[in-house]
Amino acid sequence: MKFSAKLVKAKVLLKIILNIQKIPGDCVVHITQKKVAFIIRSDLDEGGSQVWCEIENSNFFDELNIQSLSDNEIQFQLEIEHLKRVLQSATTSMNEITVKLAKRGIPYLKFIIQSTQQSVILIQEIPIVLLTQQQMAQINEPQLPDPDVNIFLPNLKTLQNIIDKMKNISDELCITISNNSELKLAVETNAGSISTFYQGLTHATLGGKDKTQSQITRSSAVVDIKKFQKVLVLHSLSPDDVVCCIYESSLLIHAMLHNHKVVVTYYLPIIIKN
C-alpha cells in the first residue's frame, strides 16, 4: 500500500478541519483517486451527530499517488486534533507540504514541510489506524429521502449571533420551516417563548421537486441548541449555499463551497418530545 501527495491550499483545509472538529467523535479519512472524505461520528447508538465532508482531490492535492488492493483507495482513522496541529504549523509561512503513508511498527502519515523562504525542513508524523475495505463498507452516510421542507439559511454570522443569545435561555431550539419562504427559530422558558422570524428566503430544489408544491407546507424540529450553534461556525468558510432540511429523525445542514469544490453535511439528531 502506497500513498503520497503534495498538499496545496493548506490554509483552506485547516479552516475546514477547524469547523468539522466542532462535532466530537472519531474521524475517518477515505481517500480515492477523485475525492477525500472526512467523516466524524459521535454517539451513534444514542442518536449522535455526524459530519460528512467531501473534498475534490484536484483542488487540494497535486502529484497524488495511491496504490492499494482496495481499488487504489485508502481509509484510516486518526485523531483530528493531531491533523489540526500539523496544518497549523505548516501554514505559518510559505511552505511546500508533502504527505506520505509510512510504517515503522505502526502506520502513520508523514508530513514533510519545506519552507520556500529558508532551507528548513520540518517533519511531523501522525499515527493512524488503517481500515480494511470491509470495515469502510460499514461506515455509510445516512440515506434519507428528499425532505418535505427545506430552506436556504440566512447569513450564518448573523444567525450565530442570535443563537448565542438564545442558548443562554434554553438548551433546546425549535426550528420551523414553511414552504412559503419562512424560517422560525424559537426557544421556550417558564415565562414564555422568544422567537426570531425570517421571511423571503428561498428553497432548494432536491430530487427535481419544487418544495413550494409539496403537500406538507410546514414542519418543525427540536434540536440541541449547542449542537446547532457549532454548525454555524461554517460562516468562517464563506460557503456559497447552506441548506437546512427537516426529517423525521434528524436535521440536515448541507453547505457547499463551489470555488474550493467542498461539500460539508451535518446530521443533527432531533429531540423527540413525549
C-alpha positions in Angstrom: 0.0 0.0 0.0 1.3 3.4 -1.0 0.1 7.0 -0.7 1.8 10.2 -1.3 0.7 13.7 -2.4 1.6 17.4 -2.4 -0.8 19.4 -0.3 -1.9 22.7 -1.7 -4.4 25.2 -0.1 -3.4 24.1 3.4 -4.9 27.2 4.9 -8.3 26.4 3.4 -8.0 22.8 4.6 -7.1 24.0 8.1 -10.3 26.1 8.1 -12.4 23.1 7.1 -10.8 20.9 9.8 -11.4 23.6 12.5 -15.1 23.6 11.5 -15.8 19.9 11.4 -13.8 19.4 14.6 -16.6 21.2 16.5 -18.5 17.9 16.3 -16.7 15.5 18.7 -16.1 11.9 17.7 -13.8 9.5 15.8 -12.5 10.9 12.5 -12.3 8.5 9.5 -10.5 9.6 6.3 -11.3 7.9 3.0 -9.1 8.9 0.0 -9.9 7.8 -3.5 -8.5 8.9 -6.9 -11.1 11.7 -7.1 -12.1 12.7 -3.5 -11.1 12.9 0.1 -13.8 12.3 2.7 -13.6 13.3 6.3 -16.2 11.5 8.4 -16.9 12.3 12.1 -19.5 10.3 14.0 -20.3 10.6 17.7 -22.6 8.6 20.0 -24.4 6.9 17.1 -26.2 4.4 19.3 -27.8 7.3 21.1 -28.6 9.4 18.0 -25.3 11.4 17.9 -24.2 14.0 15.4 -22.4 13.3 12.2 -20.3 15.3 9.8 -19.5 14.2 6.2 -17.1 16.4 4.3 -16.1 15.7 0.7 -13.2 17.5 -1.0 -12.2 17.1 -4.6 -8.6 16.0 -4.8 -7.7 18.2 -7.8 -8.3 21.3 -5.7 -6.2 20.3 -2.7 -3.7 17.7 -3.8 -1.1 17.6 -6.5 1.0 14.6 -7.7 -1.4 12.3 -6.0 -0.3 8.6 -5.9 -2.4 5.8 -4.4 -1.7 2.2 -4.7 -3.7 -0.4 -2.7 -5.5 -3.7 -3.0 -8.7 -1.8 -2.1 -9.3 -0.5 -5.7 -6.5 2.0 -5.2 -8.2 3.6 -2.2 -7.0 4.1 1.3 -9.0 4.5 4.5 -7.9 5.1 8.0 -8.8 6.6 11.4 -6.9 9.4 13.1 -7.1 12.0 15.9 -8.3 15.1 14.1 -6.6 17.3 16.8 -3.2 15.9 15.5 -4.0 16.8 11.9 -5.1 20.3 13.0 -1.8 20.9 14.8 0.3 19.8 11.8 -1.7 22.1 9.5 -1.3 25.0 11.9 2.5 24.6 11.9 2.5 24.2 8.2 0.6 27.3 7.4 2.7 29.8 9.4 4.8 30.6 6.4 5.1 29.8 2.7 5.7 26.1 2.7 5.7 23.2 0.3 4.0 20.3 2.0 4.3 16.6 1.1 2.3 13.9 2.9 3.2 10.2 2.7 1.9 7.0 4.2 4.8 5.3 6.2 5.2 2.5 8.6 7.6 1.9 11.5 6.0 -0.7 13.7 2.6 1.2 13.2 1.3 3.1 10.2 1.5 6.9 10.2 1.2 9.9 8.0 4.5 11.7 7.4 4.3 15.4 6.7 7.4 16.9 5.1 7.1 20.7 5.4 9.8 22.6 3.5 10.0 26.4 3.7 10.3 28.1 0.3 12.0 31.1 2.0 14.5 29.2 4.1 16.4 26.0 3.7 14.5 24.4 6.6 12.6 21.1 6.5 10.2 20.2 9.2 8.9 16.6 9.5 5.8 15.7 11.5 4.2 12.4 12.0 0.6 11.4 12.8 -0.2 7.8 13.9 -3.2 6.3 12.1 -5.2 3.1 12.2 -5.6 1.6 8.8 -9.1 0.3 8.0 -9.9 -2.5 5.6 -12.3 -2.2 2.7 -14.8 -4.3 4.7 -14.6 -2.0 7.7 -15.1 1.0 5.5 -18.2 -0.6 3.9 -19.8 -0.5 7.4 -19.4 3.3 7.6 -22.3 4.7 5.5 -23.7 8.1 5.2 -27.3 8.2 6.2 -29.6 7.5 3.3 -32.6 9.9 3.6 -35.4 10.6 1.2 -35.9 14.1 -0.2 -37.2 16.3 2.6 -40.7 17.8 2.5 -39.3 21.1 3.8 -36.0 22.8 3.2 -34.7 26.3 3.1 -31.5 28.3 2.3 -30.3 29.7 5.7 -29.8 33.4 6.0 -26.3 34.9 6.8 -24.7 32.4 9.2 -22.8 35.0 11.1 -25.9 36.9 11.9 -27.7 33.7 12.7 -24.9 32.7 15.1 -25.2 36.0 17.0 -28.9 35.2 17.6 -28.3 31.6 18.6 -25.5 32.8 21.0 -28.1 34.8 22.9 -30.8 32.1 22.7 -28.6 29.4 24.2 -28.4 31.4 27.4 -32.2 30.9 27.7 -32.7 27.3 26.8 -30.8 24.1 25.9 -33.3 23.3 23.1 -34.1 25.2 19.9 -37.2 24.7 17.8 -36.7 25.2 14.1 -39.8 25.7 11.9 -39.6 25.8 8.1 -42.5 26.8 6.0 -42.8 26.3 2.2 -43.8 29.9 1.8 -40.2 31.0 2.3 -40.3 31.4 6.1 -37.9 30.3 8.8 -38.7 30.5 12.6 -36.3 29.9 15.4 -37.7 29.7 18.9 -36.7 28.9 22.5 -39.1 28.4 25.4 -38.8 29.3 29.1 -41.2 29.0 32.0 -42.1 32.7 31.5 -42.8 32.3 27.8 -41.1 31.9 24.4 -38.7 34.0 22.3 -38.8 33.7 18.5 -37.0 35.1 15.5 -38.6 35.1 12.1 -37.0 35.2 8.6 -39.2 35.8 5.5 -38.4 35.9 1.8 -35.9 33.1 1.9 -35.6 30.6 -0.9 -36.0 26.9 -1.2 -33.6 24.3 -2.7 -34.9 22.0 -5.5 -33.9 18.5 -4.4 -34.7 15.4 -6.4 -36.4 17.5 -9.0 -39.1 18.6 -6.5 -40.3 22.1 -6.0 -40.8 22.4 -2.3 -43.5 25.1 -2.7 -45.7 22.5 -4.3 -45.3 20.0 -1.5 -48.5 18.8 0.3 -46.7 19.5 3.6 -46.4 23.2 4.0 -44.7 23.4 7.4 -42.5 21.3 9.6 -40.8 21.8 12.9 -37.9 20.1 14.7 -36.4 20.5 18.2 -32.6 20.1 18.4 -29.8 20.7 21.0 -29.1 24.4 20.6 -25.4 24.0 21.3 -25.0 21.4 18.6 -26.8 23.7 16.1 -24.5 26.5 17.3 -21.4 24.5 16.4 -22.6 24.1 12.9 -22.9 27.8 12.4 -19.2 28.3 12.6 -19.4 27.4 8.9 -19.6 31.1 8.3 -15.8 31.3 8.5 -15.6 29.2 5.3 -17.9 31.7 3.5 -20.0 28.9 1.9 -21.9 29.7 -1.3 -25.0 27.8 -0.2 -26.3 26.4 3.1 -29.5 24.4 3.1 -31.4 23.3 6.1 -33.7 20.2 5.8 -36.0 18.7 8.4 -36.6 14.9 8.5 -38.5 12.7 10.9 -35.4 11.8 13.0 -32.7 14.3 12.0 -31.9 17.8 10.9 -29.6 18.1 8.0 -27.4 21.2 7.3 -25.8 21.0 3.8 -23.1 23.5 2.9 -21.4 23.9 -0.5 -18.2 25.8 -1.3 -18.2 25.9 -5.0 -14.9 27.7 -5.6 -13.0 25.1 -3.4 -15.2 22.2 -4.5 -16.1 21.2 -1.0 -19.3 19.8 0.4 -20.0 19.6 4.1 -23.0 17.9 5.5 -24.0 17.9 9.2 -26.6 15.5 10.6 -28.1 16.6 14.0 -30.5 14.3 15.9 -33.9 15.6 16.6 -35.2 15.7 20.2 -38.4 13.7 20.3 -41.0 15.1 22.8 -43.2 12.6 24.7 
